[in-house]
Amino acid sequence: CDSPHGLIDFIYPGIASTPLPPPDYFLNRMILAPRNADVSEINGTILDAMSGEARTYFSADKII
C-alpha cells in the first residue's frame, strides 16, 4: 500500500461499492495512526467513500 487510498482499499475492500456493511465487518479491521489529525483525515476519506447519508450522534460524560 503506497497511498492512504490503497491502505483503505486493502483493509476495507469494497467499502465504497457496497451498502453499509454489518458491524461484524469492522470487528477485526482497523487502521492505527500516531496522531489524531491523521485519524480524522483517514476517517473522512472512508466516510466520503461510503454510500448513504452521514449521521452525527452526540454524547456526554457526566457524573451526577
PyMOL Python script that loads the backbone (N, CA, C, O; Angstrom):
from pymol import cmd

cmd.read_pdbstr("""\
ATOM      1  N   CYS A   1       0.852  -1.177   0.000  1.00  0.00           N
ATOM      2  CA  CYS A   1       0.000   0.000   0.000  1.00  0.00           C
ATOM      3  C   CYS A   1       0.892   1.233   0.000  1.00  0.00           C
ATOM      4  O   CYS A   1       1.633   1.476   0.953  1.00  0.00           O
ATOM      5  N   ASP A   2       0.817   1.987  -1.050  1.00  0.00           N
ATOM      6  CA  ASP A   2       1.687   3.155  -1.160  1.00  0.00           C
ATOM      7  C   ASP A   2       0.937   4.479  -1.068  1.00  0.00           C
ATOM      8  O   ASP A   2       1.511   5.532  -1.345  1.00  0.00           O
ATOM      9  N   SER A   3      -0.336   4.442  -0.684  1.00  0.00           N
ATOM     10  CA  SER A   3      -1.114   5.668  -0.524  1.00  0.00           C
ATOM     11  C   SER A   3      -2.212   5.416   0.510  1.00  0.00           C
ATOM     12  O   SER A   3      -2.546   4.265   0.792  1.00  0.00           O
ATOM     13  N   PRO A   4      -2.773   6.484   1.073  1.00  0.00           N
ATOM     14  CA  PRO A   4      -3.879   6.281   2.017  1.00  0.00           C
ATOM     15  C   PRO A   4      -5.056   5.536   1.389  1.00  0.00           C
ATOM     16  O   PRO A   4      -5.672   4.692   2.039  1.00  0.00           O
ATOM     17  N   HIS A   5      -5.370   5.842   0.130  1.00  0.00           N
ATOM     18  CA  HIS A   5      -6.477   5.149  -0.537  1.00  0.00           C
ATOM     19  C   HIS A   5      -6.158   3.663  -0.729  1.00  0.00           C
ATOM     20  O   HIS A   5      -7.041   2.816  -0.592  1.00  0.00           O
ATOM     21  N   GLY A   6      -4.907   3.350  -1.042  1.00  0.00           N
ATOM     22  CA  GLY A   6      -4.503   1.954  -1.179  1.00  0.00           C
ATOM     23  C   GLY A   6      -4.626   1.203   0.136  1.00  0.00           C
ATOM     24  O   GLY A   6      -5.059   0.051   0.166  1.00  0.00           O
ATOM     25  N   LEU A   7      -4.243   1.864   1.227  1.00  0.00           N
ATOM     26  CA  LEU A   7      -4.360   1.254   2.551  1.00  0.00           C
ATOM     27  C   LEU A   7      -5.823   1.001   2.905  1.00  0.00           C
ATOM     28  O   LEU A   7      -6.171  -0.067   3.408  1.00  0.00           O
ATOM     29  N   ILE A   8      -6.671   1.987   2.641  1.00  0.00           N
ATOM     30  CA  ILE A   8      -8.103   1.837   2.923  1.00  0.00           C
ATOM     31  C   ILE A   8      -8.692   0.699   2.100  1.00  0.00           C
ATOM     32  O   ILE A   8      -9.461  -0.107   2.622  1.00  0.00           O
ATOM     33  N   ASP A   9      -8.341   0.625   0.821  1.00  0.00           N
ATOM     34  CA  ASP A   9      -8.844  -0.459  -0.033  1.00  0.00           C
ATOM     35  C   ASP A   9      -8.349  -1.827   0.433  1.00  0.00           C
ATOM     36  O   ASP A   9      -9.054  -2.826   0.286  1.00  0.00           O
ATOM     37  N   PHE A  10      -7.137  -1.875   0.995  1.00  0.00           N
ATOM     38  CA  PHE A  10      -6.586  -3.138   1.480  1.00  0.00           C
ATOM     39  C   PHE A  10      -7.298  -3.596   2.760  1.00  0.00           C
ATOM     40  O   PHE A  10      -7.639  -4.771   2.896  1.00  0.00           O
ATOM     41  N   ILE A  11      -7.519  -2.667   3.692  1.00  0.00           N
ATOM     42  CA  ILE A  11      -8.131  -3.008   4.978  1.00  0.00           C
ATOM     43  C   ILE A  11      -9.644  -3.185   4.862  1.00  0.00           C
ATOM     44  O   ILE A  11     -10.223  -4.074   5.486  1.00  0.00           O
ATOM     45  N   TYR A  12     -10.281  -2.326   4.052  1.00  0.00           N
ATOM     46  CA  TYR A  12     -11.741  -2.352   3.890  1.00  0.00           C
ATOM     47  C   TYR A  12     -12.099  -2.569   2.425  1.00  0.00           C
ATOM     48  O   TYR A  12     -12.618  -1.654   1.785  1.00  0.00           O
ATOM     49  N   PRO A  13     -11.839  -3.751   1.877  1.00  0.00           N
ATOM     50  CA  PRO A  13     -12.115  -3.969   0.452  1.00  0.00           C
ATOM     51  C   PRO A  13     -13.603  -3.815   0.133  1.00  0.00           C
ATOM     52  O   PRO A  13     -14.463  -4.343   0.838  1.00  0.00           O
ATOM     53  N   GLY A  14     -13.882  -3.088  -0.934  1.00  0.00           N
ATOM     54  CA  GLY A  14     -15.253  -2.924  -1.394  1.00  0.00           C
ATOM     55  C   GLY A  14     -16.100  -1.969  -0.581  1.00  0.00           C
ATOM     56  O   GLY A  14     -17.312  -1.906  -0.788  1.00  0.00           O
ATOM     57  N   ILE A  15     -15.505  -1.221   0.340  1.00  0.00           N
ATOM     58  CA  ILE A  15     -16.288  -0.346   1.215  1.00  0.00           C
ATOM     59  C   ILE A  15     -17.048   0.715   0.424  1.00  0.00           C
ATOM     60  O   ILE A  15     -18.128   1.136   0.839  1.00  0.00           O
ATOM     61  N   ALA A  16     -16.504   1.148  -0.699  1.00  0.00           N
ATOM     62  CA  ALA A  16     -17.148   2.208  -1.483  1.00  0.00           C
ATOM     63  C   ALA A  16     -18.228   1.674  -2.413  1.00  0.00           C
ATOM     64  O   ALA A  16     -19.079   2.437  -2.870  1.00  0.00           O
ATOM     65  N   SER A  17     -18.209   0.393  -2.697  1.00  0.00           N
ATOM     66  CA  SER A  17     -19.127  -0.138  -3.705  1.00  0.00           C
ATOM     67  C   SER A  17     -20.287  -0.948  -3.129  1.00  0.00           C
ATOM     68  O   SER A  17     -21.122  -1.450  -3.882  1.00  0.00           O
ATOM     69  N   THR A  18     -20.346  -1.077  -1.827  1.00  0.00           N
ATOM     70  CA  THR A  18     -21.416  -1.864  -1.213  1.00  0.00           C
ATOM     71  C   THR A  18     -22.218  -0.988  -0.260  1.00  0.00           C
ATOM     72  O   THR A  18     -21.727   0.046   0.194  1.00  0.00           O
ATOM     73  N   PRO A  19     -23.454  -1.394   0.047  1.00  0.00           N
ATOM     74  CA  PRO A  19     -24.180  -0.675   1.097  1.00  0.00           C
ATOM     75  C   PRO A  19     -23.449  -0.843   2.429  1.00  0.00           C
ATOM     76  O   PRO A  19     -22.491  -1.610   2.520  1.00  0.00           O
ATOM     77  N   LEU A  20     -23.885  -0.152   3.425  1.00  0.00           N
ATOM     78  CA  LEU A  20     -23.218  -0.194   4.725  1.00  0.00           C
ATOM     79  C   LEU A  20     -23.066  -1.634   5.202  1.00  0.00           C
ATOM     80  O   LEU A  20     -24.058  -2.347   5.357  1.00  0.00           O
ATOM     81  N   PRO A  21     -21.822  -2.063   5.437  1.00  0.00           N
ATOM     82  CA  PRO A  21     -21.599  -3.441   5.899  1.00  0.00           C
ATOM     83  C   PRO A  21     -22.120  -3.630   7.326  1.00  0.00           C
ATOM     84  O   PRO A  21     -22.286  -2.656   8.061  1.00  0.00           O
ATOM     85  N   PRO A  22     -22.375  -4.873   7.715  1.00  0.00           N
ATOM     86  CA  PRO A  22     -22.805  -5.130   9.095  1.00  0.00           C
ATOM     87  C   PRO A  22     -21.660  -4.832  10.065  1.00  0.00           C
ATOM     88  O   PRO A  22     -20.499  -4.814   9.656  1.00  0.00           O
ATOM     89  N   PRO A  23     -21.966  -4.600  11.334  1.00  0.00           N
ATOM     90  CA  PRO A  23     -20.921  -4.286  12.315  1.00  0.00           C
ATOM     91  C   PRO A  23     -19.796  -5.320  12.371  1.00  0.00           C
ATOM     92  O   PRO A  23     -18.650  -4.958  12.636  1.00  0.00           O
ATOM     93  N   ASP A  24     -20.098  -6.607  12.128  1.00  0.00           N
ATOM     94  CA  ASP A  24     -19.061  -7.645  12.164  1.00  0.00           C
ATOM     95  C   ASP A  24     -17.965  -7.401  11.128  1.00  0.00           C
ATOM     96  O   ASP A  24     -16.831  -7.844  11.314  1.00  0.00           O
ATOM     97  N   TYR A  25     -18.289  -6.706  10.049  1.00  0.00           N
ATOM     98  CA  TYR A  25     -17.303  -6.413   9.006  1.00  0.00           C
ATOM     99  C   TYR A  25     -16.127  -5.622   9.585  1.00  0.00           C
ATOM    100  O   TYR A  25     -14.985  -5.807   9.164  1.00  0.00           O
ATOM    101  N   PHE A  26     -16.406  -4.748  10.543  1.00  0.00           N
ATOM    102  CA  PHE A  26     -15.378  -3.870  11.113  1.00  0.00           C
ATOM    103  C   PHE A  26     -14.680  -4.484  12.324  1.00  0.00           C
ATOM    104  O   PHE A  26     -13.724  -3.906  12.841  1.00  0.00           O
ATOM    105  N   LEU A  27     -15.141  -5.638  12.780  1.00  0.00           N
ATOM    106  CA  LEU A  27     -14.675  -6.222  14.030  1.00  0.00           C
ATOM    107  C   LEU A  27     -13.158  -6.411  14.097  1.00  0.00           C
ATOM    108  O   LEU A  27     -12.543  -6.038  15.096  1.00  0.00           O
ATOM    109  N   ASN A  28     -12.554  -6.967  13.082  1.00  0.00           N
ATOM    110  CA  ASN A  28     -11.111  -7.234  13.097  1.00  0.00           C
ATOM    111  C   ASN A  28     -10.353  -6.407  12.069  1.00  0.00           C
ATOM    112  O   ASN A  28      -9.270  -6.800  11.636  1.00  0.00           O
ATOM    113  N   ARG A  29     -10.907  -5.276  11.677  1.00  0.00           N
ATOM    114  CA  ARG A  29     -10.254  -4.400  10.703  1.00  0.00           C
ATOM    115  C   ARG A  29     -10.035  -3.044  11.349  1.00  0.00           C
ATOM    116  O   ARG A  29     -10.960  -2.460  11.913  1.00  0.00           O
ATOM    117  N   MET A  30      -8.811  -2.544  11.266  1.00  0.00           N
ATOM    118  CA  MET A  30      -8.535  -1.222  11.829  1.00  0.00           C
ATOM    119  C   MET A  30      -7.295  -0.629  11.188  1.00  0.00           C
ATOM    120  O   MET A  30      -6.421  -1.342  10.696  1.00  0.00           O
ATOM    121  N   ILE A  31      -7.242   0.670  11.207  1.00  0.00           N
ATOM    122  CA  ILE A  31      -6.061   1.404  10.768  1.00  0.00           C
ATOM    123  C   ILE A  31      -5.615   2.230  11.965  1.00  0.00           C
ATOM    124  O   ILE A  31      -6.383   3.043  12.478  1.00  0.00           O
ATOM    125  N   LEU A  32      -4.397   2.031  12.409  1.00  0.00           N
ATOM    126  CA  LEU A  32      -3.852   2.778  13.535  1.00  0.00           C
ATOM    127  C   LEU A  32      -3.004   3.925  13.007  1.00  0.00           C
ATOM    128  O   LEU A  32      -2.290   3.774  12.015  1.00  0.00           O
ATOM    129  N   ALA A  33      -3.084   5.062  13.667  1.00  0.00           N
ATOM    130  CA  ALA A  33      -2.310   6.235  13.265  1.00  0.00           C
ATOM    131  C   ALA A  33      -1.769   6.918  14.518  1.00  0.00           C
ATOM    132  O   ALA A  33      -2.408   6.879  15.570  1.00  0.00           O
ATOM    133  N   PRO A  34      -0.599   7.541  14.413  1.00  0.00           N
ATOM    134  CA  PRO A  34       0.026   8.125  15.596  1.00  0.00           C
ATOM    135  C   PRO A  34      -0.585   9.450  16.051  1.00  0.00           C
ATOM    136  O   PRO A  34      -0.421   9.834  17.209  1.00  0.00           O
ATOM    137  N   ARG A  35      -1.281  10.148  15.164  1.00  0.00           N
ATOM    138  CA  ARG A  35      -1.813  11.468  15.525  1.00  0.00           C
ATOM    139  C   ARG A  35      -3.307  11.550  15.230  1.00  0.00           C
ATOM    140  O   ARG A  35      -3.797  10.944  14.277  1.00  0.00           O
ATOM    141  N   ASN A  36      -4.022  12.306  16.057  1.00  0.00           N
ATOM    142  CA  ASN A  36      -5.460  12.481  15.854  1.00  0.00           C
ATOM    143  C   ASN A  36      -5.761  13.127  14.510  1.00  0.00           C
ATOM    144  O   ASN A  36      -6.780  12.816  13.894  1.00  0.00           O
ATOM    145  N   ALA A  37      -4.897  14.016  14.047  1.00  0.00           N
ATOM    146  CA  ALA A  37      -5.112  14.654  12.740  1.00  0.00           C
ATOM    147  C   ALA A  37      -5.101  13.608  11.631  1.00  0.00           C
ATOM    148  O   ALA A  37      -5.898  13.686  10.696  1.00  0.00           O
ATOM    149  N   ASP A  38      -4.205  12.633  11.730  1.00  0.00           N
ATOM    150  CA  ASP A  38      -4.147  11.554  10.739  1.00  0.00           C
ATOM    151  C   ASP A  38      -5.410  10.698  10.803  1.00  0.00           C
ATOM    152  O   ASP A  38      -5.958  10.309   9.772  1.00  0.00           O
ATOM    153  N   VAL A  39      -5.862  10.412  12.013  1.00  0.00           N
ATOM    154  CA  VAL A  39      -7.081   9.617  12.196  1.00  0.00           C
ATOM    155  C   VAL A  39      -8.278  10.341  11.582  1.00  0.00           C
ATOM    156  O   VAL A  39      -9.088   9.724  10.890  1.00  0.00           O
ATOM    157  N   SER A  40      -8.391  11.631  11.831  1.00  0.00           N
ATOM    158  CA  SER A  40      -9.504  12.411  11.277  1.00  0.00           C
ATOM    159  C   SER A  40      -9.487  12.413   9.760  1.00  0.00           C
ATOM    160  O   SER A  40     -10.536  12.307   9.125  1.00  0.00           O
ATOM    161  N   GLU A  41      -8.305  12.532   9.176  1.00  0.00           N
ATOM    162  CA  GLU A  41      -8.188  12.524   7.717  1.00  0.00           C
ATOM    163  C   GLU A  41      -8.594  11.168   7.136  1.00  0.00           C
ATOM    164  O   GLU A  41      -9.336  11.109   6.155  1.00  0.00           O
ATOM    165  N   ILE A  42      -8.115  10.093   7.733  1.00  0.00           N
ATOM    166  CA  ILE A  42      -8.454   8.748   7.255  1.00  0.00           C
ATOM    167  C   ILE A  42      -9.953   8.493   7.424  1.00  0.00           C
ATOM    168  O   ILE A  42     -10.600   7.971   6.516  1.00  0.00           O
ATOM    169  N   ASN A  43     -10.504   8.858   8.583  1.00  0.00           N
ATOM    170  CA  ASN A  43     -11.945   8.674   8.806  1.00  0.00           C
ATOM    171  C   ASN A  43     -12.760   9.443   7.776  1.00  0.00           C
ATOM    172  O   ASN A  43     -13.743   8.923   7.249  1.00  0.00           O
ATOM    173  N   GLY A  44     -12.359  10.677   7.487  1.00  0.00           N
ATOM    174  CA  GLY A  44     -13.068  11.478   6.493  1.00  0.00           C
ATOM    175  C   GLY A  44     -13.031  10.848   5.120  1.00  0.00           C
ATOM    176  O   GLY A  44     -14.034  10.841   4.407  1.00  0.00           O
ATOM    177  N   THR A  45     -11.880  10.319   4.745  1.00  0.00           N
ATOM    178  CA  THR A  45     -11.741   9.665   3.446  1.00  0.00           C
ATOM    179  C   THR A  45     -12.645   8.440   3.354  1.00  0.00           C
ATOM    180  O   THR A  45     -13.302   8.223   2.336  1.00  0.00           O
ATOM    181  N   ILE A  46     -12.676   7.646   4.414  1.00  0.00           N
ATOM    182  CA  ILE A  46     -13.525   6.449   4.424  1.00  0.00           C
ATOM    183  C   ILE A  46     -14.999   6.840   4.373  1.00  0.00           C
ATOM    184  O   ILE A  46     -15.767   6.259   3.607  1.00  0.00           O
ATOM    185  N   LEU A  47     -15.396   7.808   5.174  1.00  0.00           N
ATOM    186  CA  LEU A  47     -16.802   8.227   5.190  1.00  0.00           C
ATOM    187  C   LEU A  47     -17.231   8.810   3.851  1.00  0.00           C
ATOM    188  O   LEU A  47     -18.357   8.578   3.412  1.00  0.00           O
ATOM    189  N   ASP A  48     -16.350   9.562   3.196  1.00  0.00           N
ATOM    190  CA  ASP A  48     -16.671  10.117   1.876  1.00  0.00           C
ATOM    191  C   ASP A  48     -16.873   9.014   0.848  1.00  0.00           C
ATOM    192  O   ASP A  48     -17.674   9.165  -0.075  1.00  0.00           O
ATOM    193  N   ALA A  49     -16.155   7.909   0.999  1.00  0.00           N
ATOM    194  CA  ALA A  49     -16.242   6.811   0.030  1.00  0.00           C
ATOM    195  C   ALA A  49     -17.498   5.962   0.221  1.00  0.00           C
ATOM    196  O   ALA A  49     -17.965   5.321  -0.721  1.00  0.00           O
ATOM    197  N   MET A  50     -18.038   5.957   1.430  1.00  0.00           N
ATOM    198  CA  MET A  50     -19.197   5.110   1.720  1.00  0.00           C
ATOM    199  C   MET A  50     -20.472   5.746   1.181  1.00  0.00           C
ATOM    200  O   MET A  50     -20.606   6.968   1.136  1.00  0.00           O
ATOM    201  N   SER A  51     -21.405   4.888   0.773  1.00  0.00           N
ATOM    202  CA  SER A  51     -22.686   5.389   0.276  1.00  0.00           C
ATOM    203  C   SER A  51     -23.607   5.692   1.451  1.00  0.00           C
ATOM    204  O   SER A  51     -23.383   5.222   2.567  1.00  0.00           O
ATOM    205  N   GLY A  52     -24.627   6.469   1.192  1.00  0.00           N
ATOM    206  CA  GLY A  52     -25.587   6.808   2.231  1.00  0.00           C
ATOM    207  C   GLY A  52     -25.297   8.161   2.843  1.00  0.00           C
ATOM    208  O   GLY A  52     -24.300   8.809   2.525  1.00  0.00           O
ATOM    209  N   GLU A  53     -26.180   8.568   3.719  1.00  0.00           N
ATOM    210  CA  GLU A  53     -26.070   9.869   4.361  1.00  0.00           C
ATOM    211  C   GLU A  53     -25.395   9.716   5.721  1.00  0.00           C
ATOM    212  O   GLU A  53     -25.703   8.794   6.476  1.00  0.00           O
ATOM    213  N   ALA A  54     -24.479  10.622   6.023  1.00  0.00           N
ATOM    214  CA  ALA A  54     -23.776  10.580   7.305  1.00  0.00           C
ATOM    215  C   ALA A  54     -24.684  11.097   8.415  1.00  0.00           C
ATOM    216  O   ALA A  54     -25.501  11.993   8.200  1.00  0.00           O
ATOM    217  N   ARG A  55     -24.530  10.526   9.592  1.00  0.00           N
ATOM    218  CA  ARG A  55     -25.261  10.971  10.777  1.00  0.00           C
ATOM    219  C   ARG A  55     -24.255  11.224  11.885  1.00  0.00           C
ATOM    220  O   ARG A  55     -23.241  10.534  11.984  1.00  0.00           O
ATOM    221  N   THR A  56     -24.534  12.197  12.702  1.00  0.00           N
ATOM    222  CA  THR A  56     -23.684  12.506  13.845  1.00  0.00           C
ATOM    223  C   THR A  56     -24.471  12.232  15.115  1.00  0.00           C
ATOM    224  O   THR A  56     -25.589  12.722  15.279  1.00  0.00           O
ATOM    225  N   TYR A  57     -23.892  11.456  16.003  1.00  0.00           N
ATOM    226  CA  TYR A  57     -24.506  11.149  17.287  1.00  0.00           C
ATOM    227  C   TYR A  57     -23.663  11.801  18.381  1.00  0.00           C
ATOM    228  O   TYR A  57     -22.447  11.620  18.431  1.00  0.00           O
ATOM    229  N   PHE A  58     -24.312  12.547  19.240  1.00  0.00           N
ATOM    230  CA  PHE A  58     -23.611  13.240  20.310  1.00  0.00           C
ATOM    231  C   PHE A  58     -23.832  12.507  21.624  1.00  0.00           C
ATOM    232  O   PHE A  58     -24.869  11.877  21.832  1.00  0.00           O
ATOM    233  N   SER A  59     -22.854  12.599  22.499  1.00  0.00           N
ATOM    234  CA  SER A  59     -22.993  12.008  23.825  1.00  0.00           C
ATOM    235  C   SER A  59     -22.318  12.928  24.831  1.00  0.00           C
ATOM    236  O   SER A  59     -21.566  13.829  24.460  1.00  0.00           O
ATOM    237  N   ALA A  60     -22.587  12.696  26.076  1.00  0.00           N
ATOM    238  CA  ALA A  60     -21.972  13.489  27.137  1.00  0.00           C
ATOM    239  C   ALA A  60     -21.580  12.555  28.270  1.00  0.00           C
ATOM    240  O   ALA A  60     -22.311  11.627  28.616  1.00  0.00           O
ATOM    241  N   ASP A  61     -20.429  12.816  28.831  1.00  0.00           N
ATOM    242  CA  ASP A  61     -19.977  12.082  30.008  1.00  0.00           C
ATOM    243  C   ASP A  61     -20.170  13.002  31.210  1.00  0.00           C
ATOM    244  O   ASP A  61     -19.644  14.114  31.250  1.00  0.00           O
ATOM    245  N   LYS A  62     -20.925  12.521  32.177  1.00  0.00           N
ATOM    246  CA  LYS A  62     -21.217  13.377  33.311  1.00  0.00           C
ATOM    247  C   LYS A  62     -21.410  12.512  34.550  1.00  0.00           C
ATOM    248  O   LYS A  62     -22.019  11.444  34.486  1.00  0.00           O
ATOM    249  N   ILE A  63     -20.894  12.976  35.659  1.00  0.00           N
ATOM    250  CA  ILE A  63     -21.103  12.307  36.942  1.00  0.00           C
ATOM    251  C   ILE A  63     -22.114  13.129  37.721  1.00  0.00           C
ATOM    252  O   ILE A  63     -21.979  14.344  37.863  1.00  0.00           O
ATOM    253  N   ILE A  64     -23.118  12.446  38.217  1.00  0.00           N
ATOM    254  CA  ILE A  64     -24.159  13.154  38.981  1.00  0.00           C
ATOM    255  C   ILE A  64     -24.067  12.748  40.429  1.00  0.00           C
ATOM    256  O   ILE A  64     -24.848  13.222  41.254  1.00  0.00           O
TER     257      ILE A  64
END
""", "prot")
cmd.dss("prot")
cmd.show_as("cartoon", "prot")
cmd.util.cbc("prot")
cmd.orient("prot")
